[in-house]
């Protein structure tokens, strides 16, 4: 058996929460991090059929791409589809964990997977999601609380360096303080100088996660007044991107044929402004907001789940070809991505890992 927390922490190494958009709700949807499971079902959407599939397989955890709970809930009612699913998952002791926009943005995620599937070369990000300046945060904590404070900070995005998480440095030392009248010290007495064995804990934090890291650190820290420092760093600014673009010298019709074969598609919707492509952009899900990015980066074609009529007209005016393969169809490789990652998990021998056989896209094309 493996805890949901262990699985979540492992997958977050590849899909860090810091990559999620602010409006997103990736993470644990239903259940408990402390729950122990021996089987996992991977899917794109959480539906009644998916939940029944998990129950039939005895899966205690569903890992989905789309969050079951997307907006704030004020009540859980059994007579609504969402409420019924939540109630049934709880009743069945099934936890639900979602990786949404963090799986779209990650270099280990959907868009890069599609780019490699199509053998694009010189792959790079398409549209800047955010640029990250970095800060160093230093906090002084009693030795016995070091691990708890470190973990709380790491869960909010501190200590990520490339593909590594929990990158901290700790130095042991002695802290001095004297509580004054009105203080409620965790250690020591009012009016007496106290000496405590402490650890100087320091790590790197991207700007967009700094507030959350500080908040988590203060919550986990036992002291009434916490001593900490924040330094702006001169480290090179990094960028996170949505979508990818790469080189592929191919005839337009051949690219469409390859797409259909590799993604097992019965059809696509294409608007071809060129007969031959040299540069191809990919945005899973909805790509209508990234047409300009594709154009300015020299893409001959934008492949996406959906672009819409007005998007197609706009792309055509720029001379950019578009290929729409369906929203679900562009994201169903999430199942393969997570399946491959979990099969590299050092605790995979304790888990049965299933790919959902339920297709939540269109049931029929006429």
C-alpha positions as a LaTeX table, in Angstrom:
\begin{tabular}{lrrr}
\hline
Residue & $x$ (\AA) & $y$ (\AA) & $z$ (\AA) \\
\hline
Unk1 & 0.00 & 0.00 & 0.00 \\
Unk2 & 1.11 & 3.56 & $-0.72$ \\
Unk3 & $-0.31$ & 6.79 & 0.71 \\
Unk4 & $-2.05$ & 9.30 & $-1.54$ \\
Unk5 & 0.44 & 11.86 & $-0.19$ \\
Unk6 & 3.40 & 9.83 & $-1.47$ \\
Unk7 & 1.86 & 9.52 & $-4.93$ \\
Unk8 & 0.91 & 13.21 & $-5.00$ \\
Unk9 & 4.38 & 14.31 & $-3.92$ \\
Unk10 & 6.00 & 12.09 & $-6.55$ \\
Unk11 & 3.83 & 13.41 & $-9.39$ \\
Unk12 & 4.24 & 17.00 & $-8.21$ \\
Unk13 & 7.95 & 16.63 & $-8.89$ \\
Unk14 & 6.91 & 16.53 & $-12.56$ \\
Unk15 & 3.82 & 18.77 & $-12.37$ \\
Unk16 & 4.71 & 21.36 & $-9.69$ \\
Unk17 & 1.77 & 23.26 & $-8.27$ \\
Unk18 & 3.64 & 26.49 & $-8.94$ \\
Unk19 & 2.96 & 25.92 & $-12.66$ \\
Unk20 & $-0.83$ & 26.01 & $-12.20$ \\
Unk21 & $-2.79$ & 29.07 & $-13.26$ \\
Unk22 & $-4.32$ & 31.11 & $-10.43$ \\
Unk23 & $-7.85$ & 30.26 & $-11.57$ \\
Unk24 & $-7.12$ & 26.53 & $-11.59$ \\
Unk25 & $-8.00$ & 24.01 & $-8.89$ \\
Unk26 & $-5.42$ & 21.26 & $-9.36$ \\
Unk27 & $-4.59$ & 19.04 & $-6.40$ \\
Unk28 & $-6.54$ & 16.78 & $-4.07$ \\
Unk29 & $-10.24$ & 17.03 & $-4.90$ \\
Unk30 & $-11.77$ & 14.37 & $-2.68$ \\
Unk31 & $-10.39$ & 12.05 & $-0.01$ \\
Unk32 & $-7.34$ & 12.18 & 2.21 \\
Unk33 & $-3.60$ & 12.47 & 1.71 \\
Unk34 & $-3.17$ & 9.92 & 4.49 \\
Unk35 & $-5.33$ & 7.31 & 2.75 \\
Unk36 & $-3.47$ & 4.14 & 1.74 \\
Unk37 & $-4.12$ & 2.69 & $-1.72$ \\
Unk38 & $-2.90$ & $-0.29$ & $-3.70$ \\
Unk39 & $-4.29$ & 0.70 & $-7.10$ \\
Unk40 & $-4.62$ & 3.86 & $-9.19$ \\
Unk41 & $-6.90$ & 4.69 & $-12.14$ \\
Unk42 & $-5.73$ & 7.41 & $-14.55$ \\
Unk43 & $-8.23$ & 9.39 & $-16.63$ \\
Unk44 & $-8.94$ & 12.77 & $-18.23$ \\
Unk45 & $-12.35$ & 13.54 & $-16.71$ \\
Unk46 & $-14.09$ & 12.29 & $-13.58$ \\
Unk47 & $-17.55$ & 11.04 & $-14.55$ \\
Unk48 & $-20.01$ & 8.51 & $-13.19$ \\
Unk49 & $-18.65$ & 5.90 & $-15.62$ \\
Unk50 & $-15.09$ & 6.59 & $-14.47$ \\
Unk51 & $-16.09$ & 6.29 & $-10.83$ \\
Unk52 & $-17.82$ & 2.98 & $-11.53$ \\
Unk53 & $-14.72$ & 1.82 & $-13.39$ \\
Unk54 & $-12.59$ & 2.66 & $-10.34$ \\
Unk55 & $-14.96$ & 0.76 & $-8.05$ \\
Unk56 & $-14.92$ & $-2.29$ & $-10.35$ \\
Unk57 & $-11.11$ & $-2.26$ & $-10.37$ \\
Unk58 & $-10.87$ & $-1.65$ & $-6.64$ \\
Unk59 & $-8.87$ & 1.55 & $-7.26$ \\
Unk60 & $-8.58$ & 3.71 & $-4.17$ \\
Unk61 & $-7.23$ & 6.69 & $-6.11$ \\
Unk62 & $-8.27$ & 8.39 & $-9.33$ \\
Unk63 & $-5.68$ & 10.64 & $-10.98$ \\
Unk64 & $-7.44$ & 12.94 & $-13.44$ \\
Unk65 & $-6.45$ & 15.79 & $-15.71$ \\
Unk66 & $-9.58$ & 17.88 & $-15.32$ \\
Unk67 & $-10.48$ & 18.77 & $-11.72$ \\
Unk68 & $-13.81$ & 17.44 & $-10.47$ \\
Unk69 & $-14.25$ & 20.58 & $-8.36$ \\
Unk70 & $-13.41$ & 23.59 & $-10.48$ \\
Unk71 & $-15.17$ & 26.47 & $-8.77$ \\
Unk72 & $-16.03$ & 27.07 & $-5.13$ \\
Unk73 & $-18.81$ & 24.88 & $-3.74$ \\
Unk74 & $-21.30$ & 26.14 & $-1.17$ \\
Unk75 & $-23.02$ & 22.79 & $-0.79$ \\
Unk76 & $-22.80$ & 19.15 & $-1.86$ \\
Unk77 & $-26.20$ & 17.93 & $-3.02$ \\
Unk78 & $-26.91$ & 14.38 & $-4.12$ \\
Unk79 & $-29.41$ & 15.60 & $-6.72$ \\
Unk80 & $-26.69$ & 17.42 & $-8.75$ \\
Unk81 & $-24.20$ & 15.53 & $-10.96$ \\
Unk82 & $-21.16$ & 17.04 & $-9.23$ \\
Unk83 & $-22.53$ & 16.55 & $-5.72$ \\
Unk84 & $-23.53$ & 12.97 & $-6.50$ \\
Unk85 & $-20.02$ & 12.16 & $-7.73$ \\
Unk86 & $-18.37$ & 13.71 & $-4.68$ \\
Unk87 & $-20.70$ & 11.91 & $-2.28$ \\
Unk88 & $-20.22$ & 8.56 & $-4.05$ \\
Unk89 & $-16.43$ & 8.94 & $-4.09$ \\
Unk90 & $-16.40$ & 9.65 & $-0.36$ \\
Unk91 & $-18.78$ & 6.77 & 0.32 \\
Unk92 & $-16.56$ & 4.44 & $-1.72$ \\
Unk93 & $-13.32$ & 5.64 & $-0.05$ \\
Unk94 & $-11.93$ & 6.79 & $-3.39$ \\
Unk95 & $-9.58$ & 9.77 & $-3.39$ \\
Unk96 & $-9.38$ & 12.02 & $-6.45$ \\
Unk97 & $-6.20$ & 13.87 & $-7.39$ \\
Unk98 & $-6.02$ & 16.24 & $-10.38$ \\
Unk99 & $-3.17$ & 17.76 & $-12.38$ \\
Unk100 & $-4.59$ & 20.33 & $-14.76$ \\
Unk101 & $-2.76$ & 23.42 & $-16.03$ \\
Unk102 & 0.41 & 22.31 & $-14.25$ \\
Unk103 & 0.35 & 19.23 & $-16.52$ \\
Unk104 & $-0.22$ & 21.50 & $-19.55$ \\
Unk105 & 2.73 & 23.78 & $-18.76$ \\
Unk106 & 5.24 & 21.22 & $-17.45$ \\
Unk107 & 8.02 & 20.04 & $-19.74$ \\
Unk108 & 7.06 & 16.56 & $-18.56$ \\
Unk109 & 3.43 & 17.14 & $-19.48$ \\
Unk110 & 0.93 & 16.97 & $-22.30$ \\
Unk111 & 2.20 & 19.50 & $-24.85$ \\
Unk112 & 5.80 & 18.30 & $-24.76$ \\
Unk113 & 4.57 & 14.70 & $-24.95$ \\
Unk114 & 2.58 & 15.52 & $-28.10$ \\
Unk115 & 5.59 & 17.31 & $-29.60$ \\
Unk116 & 7.80 & 14.28 & $-29.04$ \\
Unk117 & 5.08 & 11.96 & $-30.34$ \\
Unk118 & 5.11 & 13.94 & $-33.60$ \\
Unk119 & 8.92 & 13.99 & $-33.62$ \\
Unk120 & 9.23 & 17.77 & $-33.56$ \\
Unk121 & 12.81 & 19.00 & $-33.34$ \\
Unk122 & 14.30 & 21.98 & $-31.44$ \\
Unk123 & 11.24 & 22.06 & $-29.17$ \\
Unk124 & 10.70 & 25.22 & $-27.14$ \\
Unk125 & 7.88 & 26.95 & $-25.26$ \\
Unk126 & 5.27 & 28.85 & $-27.27$ \\
Unk127 & 3.67 & 31.53 & $-25.07$ \\
Unk128 & 5.18 & 32.92 & $-21.87$ \\
Unk129 & 2.90 & 32.06 & $-18.97$ \\
Unk130 & 5.05 & 33.81 & $-16.41$ \\
Unk131 & 8.58 & 34.91 & $-15.72$ \\
Unk132 & 10.09 & 34.05 & $-12.40$ \\
Unk133 & 12.44 & 36.20 & $-10.40$ \\
Unk134 & 13.96 & 34.40 & $-7.47$ \\
Unk135 & 14.29 & 35.13 & $-3.76$ \\
Unk136 & 16.17 & 33.43 & $-0.98$ \\
Unk137 & 14.24 & 32.87 & 2.20 \\
Unk138 & 16.05 & 32.19 & 5.49 \\
Unk139 & 14.26 & 31.15 & 8.67 \\
Unk140 & 15.53 & 30.17 & 12.12 \\
Unk141 & 13.66 & 27.23 & 13.63 \\
Unk142 & 14.09 & 24.92 & 16.66 \\
Unk143 & 15.96 & 21.80 & 15.59 \\
Unk144 & 13.07 & 19.44 & 16.29 \\
Unk145 & 10.74 & 21.49 & 14.04 \\
Unk146 & 13.12 & 21.71 & 11.07 \\
Unk147 & 11.51 & 18.90 & 9.03 \\
Unk148 & 7.95 & 20.14 & 9.58 \\
Unk149 & 8.77 & 23.72 & 8.54 \\
Unk150 & 10.85 & 22.53 & 5.57 \\
Unk151 & 8.02 & 20.31 & 4.29 \\
Unk152 & 5.42 & 23.07 & 4.68 \\
Unk153 & 7.59 & 25.46 & 2.64 \\
Unk154 & 8.38 & 22.83 & 0.00 \\
Unk155 & 4.69 & 22.05 & $-0.48$ \\
Unk156 & 4.13 & 25.69 & $-1.44$ \\
Unk157 & 6.95 & 25.86 & $-3.97$ \\
Unk158 & 10.18 & 26.58 & $-2.09$ \\
Unk159 & 13.26 & 24.58 & $-3.00$ \\
Unk160 & 12.49 & 23.77 & $-6.65$ \\
Unk161 & 15.64 & 23.74 & $-8.79$ \\
Unk162 & 15.07 & 22.27 & $-12.25$ \\
Unk163 & 13.62 & 18.78 & $-11.79$ \\
Unk164 & 14.59 & 18.68 & $-8.11$ \\
Unk165 & 12.38 & 19.59 & $-5.18$ \\
Unk166 & 13.10 & 20.08 & $-1.44$ \\
Unk167 & 16.42 & 21.84 & $-2.18$ \\
Unk168 & 17.25 & 23.41 & 1.20 \\
Unk169 & 20.40 & 24.08 & 3.21 \\
Unk170 & 20.45 & 23.78 & 7.01 \\
Unk171 & 23.07 & 25.06 & 9.46 \\
Unk172 & 22.91 & 24.34 & 13.20 \\
Unk173 & 23.54 & 27.17 & 15.65 \\
Unk174 & 22.34 & 28.84 & 18.84 \\
Unk175 & 19.54 & 31.36 & 18.96 \\
Unk176 & 19.26 & 34.06 & 21.70 \\
Unk177 & 16.16 & 35.98 & 22.76 \\
Unk178 & 14.56 & 37.54 & 25.86 \\
Unk179 & 10.74 & 37.59 & 26.04 \\
Unk180 & 9.30 & 40.85 & 27.42 \\
Unk181 & 6.07 & 41.69 & 29.22 \\
Unk182 & 3.03 & 40.58 & 27.23 \\
Unk183 & 4.91 & 37.93 & 25.26 \\
Unk184 & 3.72 & 34.34 & 25.21 \\
Unk185 & 6.94 & 32.46 & 24.42 \\
Unk186 & 6.93 & 28.92 & 23.07 \\
Unk187 & 10.27 & 28.42 & 24.84 \\
Unk188 & 11.65 & 30.34 & 27.82 \\
Unk189 & 10.25 & 32.78 & 30.40 \\
Unk190 & 9.41 & 36.47 & 30.35 \\
Unk191 & 12.36 & 38.59 & 31.43 \\
Unk192 & 14.96 & 35.82 & 31.06 \\
Unk193 & 17.56 & 35.50 & 28.32 \\
Unk194 & 17.02 & 32.22 & 26.53 \\
Unk195 & 19.49 & 30.21 & 24.45 \\
Unk196 & 18.05 & 27.60 & 22.10 \\
Unk197 & 19.52 & 25.08 & 19.67 \\
Unk198 & 18.19 & 26.25 & 16.30 \\
Unk199 & 18.67 & 25.56 & 12.60 \\
Unk200 & 19.16 & 28.23 & 9.95 \\
Unk201 & 17.03 & 26.89 & 7.12 \\
Unk202 & 17.36 & 28.51 & 3.71 \\
Unk203 & 16.05 & 27.91 & 0.22 \\
Unk204 & 15.26 & 29.49 & $-3.13$ \\
Unk205 & 11.70 & 30.63 & $-3.96$ \\
Unk206 & 10.25 & 31.95 & $-7.25$ \\
Unk207 & 8.50 & 35.29 & $-6.92$ \\
Unk208 & 5.03 & 33.93 & $-7.67$ \\
Unk209 & 5.22 & 31.45 & $-4.76$ \\
Unk210 & 6.87 & 33.70 & $-2.16$ \\
Unk211 & 3.72 & 34.84 & $-0.33$ \\
Unk212 & 2.39 & 31.29 & $-0.05$ \\
Unk213 & 5.75 & 29.98 & 1.16 \\
Unk214 & 5.98 & 32.64 & 3.88 \\
Unk215 & 2.40 & 31.95 & 4.96 \\
Unk216 & 3.02 & 28.19 & 5.18 \\
Unk217 & 6.30 & 28.74 & 7.02 \\
Unk218 & 4.67 & 30.97 & 9.64 \\
Unk219 & 1.85 & 28.50 & 10.14 \\
Unk220 & 4.19 & 25.53 & 10.65 \\
Unk221 & 6.65 & 27.43 & 12.86 \\
Unk222 & 6.13 & 27.04 & 16.64 \\
Unk223 & 7.35 & 30.51 & 17.65 \\
Unk224 & 5.06 & 33.43 & 18.45 \\
Unk225 & 7.45 & 35.79 & 16.64 \\
Unk226 & 9.36 & 34.18 & 13.76 \\
Unk227 & 12.80 & 35.46 & 12.71 \\
Unk228 & 13.22 & 35.22 & 8.95 \\
Unk229 & 14.90 & 37.10 & 6.10 \\
Unk230 & 14.07 & 37.47 & 2.41 \\
Unk231 & 16.70 & 38.40 & $-0.19$ \\
Unk232 & 16.15 & 39.25 & $-3.85$ \\
Unk233 & 18.55 & 37.20 & $-5.96$ \\
Unk234 & 20.38 & 38.01 & $-9.17$ \\
Unk235 & 19.84 & 34.51 & $-10.54$ \\
Unk236 & 18.84 & 34.32 & $-14.18$ \\
Unk237 & 15.12 & 34.82 & $-14.64$ \\
Unk238 & 13.34 & 31.69 & $-15.83$ \\
Unk239 & 10.21 & 31.46 & $-17.94$ \\
Unk240 & 7.28 & 29.08 & $-17.92$ \\
Unk241 & 5.39 & 28.52 & $-21.16$ \\
Unk242 & 2.03 & 27.25 & $-22.30$ \\
Unk243 & 2.16 & 25.31 & $-25.55$ \\
Unk244 & 5.19 & 24.29 & $-27.59$ \\
Unk245 & 6.68 & 24.94 & $-31.01$ \\
Unk246 & 9.20 & 22.91 & $-32.95$ \\
Unk247 & 10.58 & 22.16 & $-36.37$ \\
Unk248 & 9.07 & 19.53 & $-38.64$ \\
Unk249 & 9.65 & 19.56 & $-42.38$ \\
Unk250 & 6.54 & 17.80 & $-43.69$ \\
Unk251 & 3.72 & 18.05 & $-46.20$ \\
Unk252 & 0.50 & 19.29 & $-44.60$ \\
Unk253 & $-1.55$ & 16.27 & $-45.61$ \\
Unk254 & 1.15 & 13.93 & $-44.26$ \\
Unk255 & 1.14 & 15.69 & $-40.88$ \\
Unk256 & $-2.61$ & 15.23 & $-40.63$ \\
Unk257 & $-2.26$ & 11.55 & $-41.52$ \\
Unk258 & 0.44 & 11.13 & $-38.87$ \\
Unk259 & $-1.71$ & 12.90 & $-36.25$ \\
Unk260 & $-4.67$ & 10.64 & $-36.95$ \\
Unk261 & $-2.54$ & 7.50 & $-36.80$ \\
Unk262 & $-0.61$ & 8.32 & $-33.65$ \\
Unk263 & $-3.61$ & 9.65 & $-31.70$ \\
Unk264 & $-6.08$ & 7.14 & $-33.14$ \\
Unk265 & $-8.37$ & 9.86 & $-34.50$ \\
Unk266 & $-11.23$ & 9.21 & $-36.89$ \\
Unk267 & $-11.22$ & 12.79 & $-38.14$ \\
Unk268 & $-9.75$ & 16.28 & $-37.65$ \\
Unk269 & $-10.86$ & 19.77 & $-38.75$ \\
Unk270 & $-8.19$ & 21.54 & $-40.78$ \\
Unk271 & $-7.77$ & 24.92 & $-42.42$ \\
Unk272 & $-4.65$ & 24.76 & $-44.57$ \\
Unk273 & $-3.04$ & 27.97 & $-45.76$ \\
Unk274 & 0.12 & 26.15 & $-46.87$ \\
Unk275 & 0.84 & 22.80 & $-48.46$ \\
Unk276 & 4.14 & 22.32 & $-46.65$ \\
Unk277 & 5.14 & 22.96 & $-43.03$ \\
Unk278 & 8.52 & 23.67 & $-41.50$ \\
Unk279 & 7.46 & 24.82 & $-38.04$ \\
Unk280 & 4.54 & 23.46 & $-35.99$ \\
Unk281 & 2.98 & 24.76 & $-32.76$ \\
Unk282 & 0.89 & 22.66 & $-30.35$ \\
Unk283 & $-1.52$ & 23.78 & $-27.63$ \\
Unk284 & $-3.61$ & 21.07 & $-26.00$ \\
Unk285 & $-7.17$ & 21.96 & $-25.01$ \\
Unk286 & $-8.20$ & 25.38 & $-26.31$ \\
Unk287 & $-5.64$ & 27.14 & $-28.49$ \\
Unk288 & $-7.56$ & 30.16 & $-29.77$ \\
Unk289 & $-5.71$ & 32.57 & $-27.46$ \\
Unk290 & $-2.30$ & 31.50 & $-28.77$ \\
Unk291 & $-2.68$ & 32.17 & $-32.49$ \\
Unk292 & $-0.63$ & 35.38 & $-32.33$ \\
Unk293 & 2.13 & 33.60 & $-30.41$ \\
Unk294 & 2.26 & 30.89 & $-33.06$ \\
Unk295 & 2.39 & 33.53 & $-35.81$ \\
Unk296 & 5.13 & 35.64 & $-34.20$ \\
Unk297 & 7.24 & 32.53 & $-33.56$ \\
Unk298 & 7.01 & 31.59 & $-37.23$ \\
Unk299 & 4.65 & 28.61 & $-36.99$ \\
Unk300 & 3.21 & 27.38 & $-40.27$ \\
Unk301 & 0.57 & 25.40 & $-38.41$ \\
Unk302 & $-1.13$ & 25.42 & $-35.00$ \\
Unk303 & $-2.44$ & 22.09 & $-33.73$ \\
Unk304 & $-4.94$ & 22.32 & $-30.88$ \\
Unk305 & $-7.95$ & 20.66 & $-29.38$ \\
Unk306 & $-10.26$ & 23.49 & $-30.35$ \\
Unk307 & $-9.78$ & 26.91 & $-31.92$ \\
Unk308 & $-13.29$ & 27.93 & $-32.92$ \\
Unk309 & $-14.65$ & 29.70 & $-35.98$ \\
Unk310 & $-13.35$ & 33.18 & $-35.18$ \\
Unk311 & $-9.96$ & 31.76 & $-34.24$ \\
Unk312 & $-9.72$ & 29.90 & $-37.54$ \\
Unk313 & $-10.65$ & 33.06 & $-39.48$ \\
Unk314 & $-8.02$ & 35.07 & $-37.58$ \\
Unk315 & $-5.34$ & 32.42 & $-38.11$ \\
Unk316 & $-6.14$ & 32.28 & $-41.81$ \\
Unk317 & $-5.70$ & 36.07 & $-42.05$ \\
Unk318 & $-2.18$ & 35.61 & $-40.66$ \\
Unk319 & $-1.40$ & 32.74 & $-42.99$ \\
Unk320 & $-1.27$ & 30.19 & $-40.15$ \\
Unk321 & $-2.81$ & 26.79 & $-40.84$ \\
Unk322 & $-4.91$ & 25.24 & $-38.08$ \\
Unk323 & $-5.69$ & 21.64 & $-37.23$ \\
Unk324 & $-8.36$ & 21.01 & $-34.56$ \\
Unk325 & $-8.30$ & 17.49 & $-33.17$ \\
Unk326 & $-10.88$ & 17.82 & $-30.36$ \\
Unk327 & $-10.43$ & 19.02 & $-26.77$ \\
Unk328 & $-10.53$ & 15.56 & $-25.21$ \\
Unk329 & $-8.52$ & 14.07 & $-28.06$ \\
Unk330 & $-5.71$ & 16.59 & $-27.52$ \\
Unk331 & $-5.52$ & 15.82 & $-23.80$ \\
Unk332 & $-6.14$ & 12.08 & $-23.63$ \\
Unk333 & $-2.37$ & 11.47 & $-23.74$ \\
Unk334 & $-2.40$ & 12.67 & $-20.11$ \\
Unk335 & $-3.26$ & 9.06 & $-19.28$ \\
Unk336 & $-0.13$ & 7.81 & $-21.04$ \\
Unk337 & 2.04 & 10.53 & $-19.49$ \\
Unk338 & 1.02 & 9.67 & $-15.92$ \\
Unk339 & 1.09 & 5.93 & $-16.60$ \\
Unk340 & 4.71 & 6.16 & $-17.75$ \\
Unk341 & 5.67 & 8.31 & $-14.76$ \\
Unk342 & 4.03 & 6.01 & $-12.21$ \\
Unk343 & 5.83 & 3.05 & $-13.73$ \\
Unk344 & 9.09 & 4.83 & $-12.80$ \\
Unk345 & 7.88 & 5.41 & $-9.21$ \\
Unk346 & 10.15 & 3.67 & $-6.70$ \\
Unk347 & 7.04 & 2.26 & $-4.96$ \\
Unk348 & 5.33 & 1.05 & $-8.15$ \\
Unk349 & 5.62 & $-2.58$ & $-7.00$ \\
Unk350 & 3.05 & $-1.82$ & $-4.33$ \\
Unk351 & 0.58 & $-0.42$ & $-6.86$ \\
Unk352 & $-1.66$ & $-1.64$ & $-9.64$ \\
Unk353 & $-1.76$ & 1.11 & $-12.25$ \\
Unk354 & $-4.71$ & 1.25 & $-14.64$ \\
Unk355 & $-5.46$ & 3.37 & $-17.70$ \\
Unk356 & $-9.13$ & 4.25 & $-17.92$ \\
Unk357 & $-10.93$ & 2.58 & $-20.80$ \\
Unk358 & $-13.75$ & 5.13 & $-20.70$ \\
Unk359 & $-13.75$ & 7.64 & $-23.56$ \\
Unk360 & $-15.22$ & 10.93 & $-22.34$ \\
Unk361 & $-15.02$ & 12.62 & $-25.75$ \\
Unk362 & $-17.73$ & 12.59 & $-28.40$ \\
Unk363 & $-19.49$ & 9.23 & $-28.42$ \\
Unk364 & $-20.17$ & 9.27 & $-32.16$ \\
Unk365 & $-19.12$ & 11.27 & $-35.21$ \\
Unk366 & $-21.52$ & 11.41 & $-38.16$ \\
\hline
\end{tabular}
